[in-house]
Amino acid sequence: MTFSLTIKTQDDLQAEALAELQVRIVASVDAHVENQAKSMGYNSAAALAGYRDSTVAAWASESQHFIAWRDAVWLAVYDQQSAHESAQTVPTINDMIDALPEWPG
């Protein structure tokens, strides 16, 4: 019988915790974007974005505004991640969500 013993260092544990936090942040931001689309009466963010080239001007406009907002949200997430990495701080999910651009509508 053989077995393997893995010893994790504090750095390993911190890296794992940060990776897990990253996954939770992405899921929370995805949910935030999805919730905005659903609050506007669409089944999903993808459905709303899909109206970008609609022949109905109001739907196309709403979709284009949503896409611009969604892009701004994700750019803000990446900016926050960079700022936290530079400062060597760990954000909370609530801090990340609270710092996102608000829906302009």
C-alpha positions in Angstrom: 0.0 0.0 0.0 1.2 3.5 -0.9 0.0 6.9 0.1 1.0 10.4 -0.6 1.3 13.1 2.1 0.9 16.7 1.0 2.0 19.4 3.4 0.5 22.8 2.6 2.3 25.9 3.6 0.6 29.1 4.8 1.2 30.5 1.3 -0.6 27.5 -0.2 -3.5 27.9 2.1 -3.7 31.6 1.3 -3.6 31.0 -2.4 -6.4 28.4 -2.1 -8.5 30.8 -0.1 -8.0 33.6 -2.6 -8.9 31.4 -5.5 -12.1 30.3 -3.7 -12.9 34.0 -3.0 -12.3 34.8 -6.6 -14.8 32.1 -7.7 -17.4 33.5 -5.2 -16.8 37.0 -6.4 -17.4 36.0 -10.0 -20.5 34.2 -9.1 -21.8 37.2 -7.1 -21.1 39.6 -10.0 -22.8 37.2 -12.4 -25.8 37.1 -10.2 -25.8 40.9 -9.9 -25.8 41.3 -13.7 -28.5 38.6 -14.1 -30.7 40.2 -11.5 -30.5 43.5 -13.3 -31.7 41.9 -16.6 -34.5 40.0 -14.8 -35.6 43.2 -13.0 -36.1 44.6 -16.5 -38.3 41.8 -17.5 -35.9 39.6 -19.4 -35.2 35.9 -18.8 -31.4 36.5 -18.5 -28.6 38.9 -19.2 -27.8 36.9 -22.4 -31.4 37.3 -23.6 -31.3 41.1 -22.9 -28.0 41.4 -24.7 -29.4 39.4 -27.6 -31.7 42.3 -28.5 -28.8 44.5 -29.5 -29.6 44.3 -33.2 -33.4 44.2 -32.7 -35.5 46.0 -35.4 -37.5 47.4 -32.5 -35.6 50.6 -31.6 -36.6 50.6 -27.9 -35.4 47.0 -27.4 -32.1 47.6 -29.2 -31.5 50.7 -27.2 -32.2 49.0 -23.9 -29.9 46.1 -24.9 -27.1 48.5 -25.9 -27.4 50.4 -22.6 -27.4 47.1 -20.7 -24.3 45.8 -22.6 -22.4 49.1 -21.8 -23.4 48.8 -18.1 -22.4 45.1 -18.0 -19.0 46.0 -19.5 -18.5 48.8 -17.0 -19.3 46.4 -14.2 -16.7 43.8 -15.2 -14.1 46.5 -15.9 -14.7 47.8 -12.3 -14.3 44.3 -11.0 -10.9 43.9 -12.7 -9.9 47.4 -11.5 -10.8 46.5 -8.0 -8.9 43.2 -8.2 -5.8 45.0 -9.4 -6.1 47.6 -6.6 -6.4 44.9 -4.0 -3.5 42.9 -5.4 -1.3 46.0 -5.5 -2.3 46.9 -1.9 -2.1 43.2 -0.9 -5.5 43.4 0.7 -8.4 40.9 0.4 -11.8 42.3 -0.6 -15.1 41.1 0.7 -17.8 40.2 -1.8 -20.0 42.9 -0.4 -17.2 45.5 -0.9 -16.8 44.4 -4.5 -20.5 44.5 -5.2 -21.0 47.8 -3.5 -18.2 49.4 -5.6 -19.8 48.4 -8.9 -21.4 51.0 -11.2 -25.1 51.4 -10.6 -27.7 50.8 -13.3 -28.2 54.2 -14.9 -31.9 53.7 -15.5 
